[in-house]
Amino acid sequence: MTQTLVIAIVLIPALVVAIVFHEVAHGYVAMLLGDTTAKDARRLTLNPLRHVDPIGTLLVPGVLALFRLPVFGWAKPVPVNKWRLRNPRFGMMAVAAAGPGSNLVLAAIGAALLGLIAKLVTANAYDAGQLLDLLRNFIWQGSSLASVSSGGLILVGLYFFILINLFLALFNLLPIPPFDGSHIVEGLLPREAARVYERLRPFGLMLVFLILLVLPYLIPGFDVIGKFVLPPVEWAEGHYFALARWFAGV
């Protein structure tokens, strides 16, 4: 198989699951807190077709990848009416945090499965630990995936599933509208400051392109993802890898 095909087989299912659960988590928590807008719109479903945004999920990431730019995208946002929440200020913070929270839970499930499968396919805990170490080195060294066996693809896929969920969770916590982190910051700010901050929301997409694409191109060393997202992703990956080793009995 070609490298591109292997990457698609590994990454696309992991990305779809991560995005779908992220969006459903928003709507489900909103429903628990009094807003049934997402439920009424039939968005509390794991059917990915209900959450795909043709531009944000397919076109934008594809174009960015084609031009070797930082790749990001978005799904169709789950509708939430904060004024239907029992406590709009706290409710929006909880709804926003639910998306990244769901990805952290999914990453933990992926780590558990990775450890259990590594233990299943090896003779003992020592060999399982060796296998996990080899897998980790293989992925972080950027090795070619084209030669990976079909059985190995399961382990590689689970590792990327962990990384994708960690990146999606921490990327969405950036305090830039319309990311989830902006709703959390807005809820923490004093009310007057929150009202000023909220005025940035209509310009959210322009801010994202400005901060993530335009400024890094114009200003050498300006790298929000590299400085504020990837370091905590790498830190969290170490802990989730330790969790995988624990499930492998290492």
Secondary structure, 3 states (H helix, E strand, C coil): CCHHHHHHHHHHHHHHHHHHHHHHHHHHHHHHCCCCHHHHCCCCCCCHHHCCCHHHHHHHHHHHHHCCCCCCCCCCCCCCCHHHCCCHHHHHHHHHHHHHHHHHHHHHHHHHHHHHHHHHHCCCHHHHHHHHHHHHHHHHCCCCCCCCCHHHHHHHHHHHHHHHHHHHHHHCCCCCCCCHHHHHHHHHCCHHHHHHHHCCHHHHHHHHHHHHHHHHHHCCCCCHHHHHHHHHHHHHHHHHHHHHHHHCCC
